[in-house]
Amino acid sequence: MTNSVNKCKANETPACCCTDVGTIIDNEDCTAEYENVFASDVLAQEKLQSLTKAAQDVESEPCQIVSQIDKVENGYKLTAKFHFCCGAECLIFQLKLR
């Protein structure tokens, strides 16, 4: 009889059905993206400052932030990318924004 407990690609331990954390957080996705339209440039700038502060609160190495605020038809569009040194920091940052 063959063991059919491990059918997914996750590294499971048959004894307890545990999954290795490296299977979930593999450091391939270290970038979080944010996009929103605000009524004013000031509101967009304030949001960028709060996002930057949130990123700095979780970073172990400086987070690379690329941002842009564009005037659009219905306000000001903030687009930002936050690149962290590891997937865990990116995940923590995203959870803080919820």
C-alpha positions in Angstrom: 0.0 0.0 0.0 1.4 3.4 -0.9 1.3 6.5 1.3 -1.2 9.0 -0.2 -1.0 11.6 2.6 1.3 14.0 0.6 -0.6 14.8 -2.6 0.2 18.5 -2.8 3.6 20.0 -3.5 3.9 21.4 0.1 6.4 19.7 2.3 4.1 18.0 4.8 5.0 15.8 7.7 2.6 12.8 7.5 2.5 12.5 11.3 0.9 15.9 12.0 -0.1 17.3 8.6 2.2 20.3 9.3 3.5 22.4 6.4 7.0 23.9 6.2 6.8 27.7 6.5 9.2 27.9 3.5 6.4 26.4 1.3 4.2 29.4 2.1 6.7 32.2 2.4 9.3 31.4 -0.3 10.9 34.9 -0.7 9.8 35.0 -4.4 7.2 37.7 -3.8 8.8 40.5 -1.9 6.9 43.4 -3.5 3.6 45.0 -2.3 1.7 47.3 -4.6 -0.7 50.1 -3.6 -3.0 52.2 -5.9 -5.8 54.5 -5.0 -7.3 57.8 -6.1 -7.6 60.7 -3.6 -9.6 63.9 -3.7 -6.5 66.1 -3.3 -2.7 65.9 -3.7 -2.4 66.6 0.0 -4.4 63.5 0.9 -2.4 61.4 -1.5 0.9 62.7 0.0 -0.4 61.9 3.5 -1.3 58.4 2.5 2.1 57.9 1.0 3.7 59.1 4.2 1.6 56.6 6.3 2.5 53.7 4.0 6.2 54.7 4.1 6.0 54.7 7.9 4.3 51.3 7.9 7.0 49.9 5.7 9.7 51.3 7.9 8.1 49.7 10.9 8.6 46.2 9.5 11.8 46.5 7.5 15.0 44.9 8.6 16.8 46.4 5.7 15.7 49.6 3.9 12.6 49.0 1.9 12.8 50.2 -1.7 9.8 52.5 -2.4 8.9 53.7 -5.9 5.9 56.0 -5.9 4.1 58.4 -8.2 1.1 60.8 -7.8 -0.6 61.7 -11.0 -3.5 64.1 -11.6 -6.4 62.2 -13.0 -9.9 63.1 -14.0 -11.5 62.5 -10.6 -8.5 63.4 -8.3 -5.0 62.3 -7.7 -3.9 58.8 -8.2 -1.2 57.4 -5.9 0.7 54.4 -7.2 3.4 52.9 -5.0 5.6 49.7 -4.9 7.3 48.6 -1.8 10.1 46.0 -2.3 11.2 44.3 0.9 14.3 42.1 1.5 12.1 39.1 2.3 8.6 37.7 1.8 7.8 37.7 5.5 8.3 41.5 5.8 6.1 42.0 2.7 3.4 39.8 4.2 3.5 41.7 7.6 3.3 45.0 5.7 0.3 43.9 3.8 -1.5 42.6 6.9 -0.9 45.9 8.7 -2.8 47.7 5.9 -5.9 45.6 6.5 
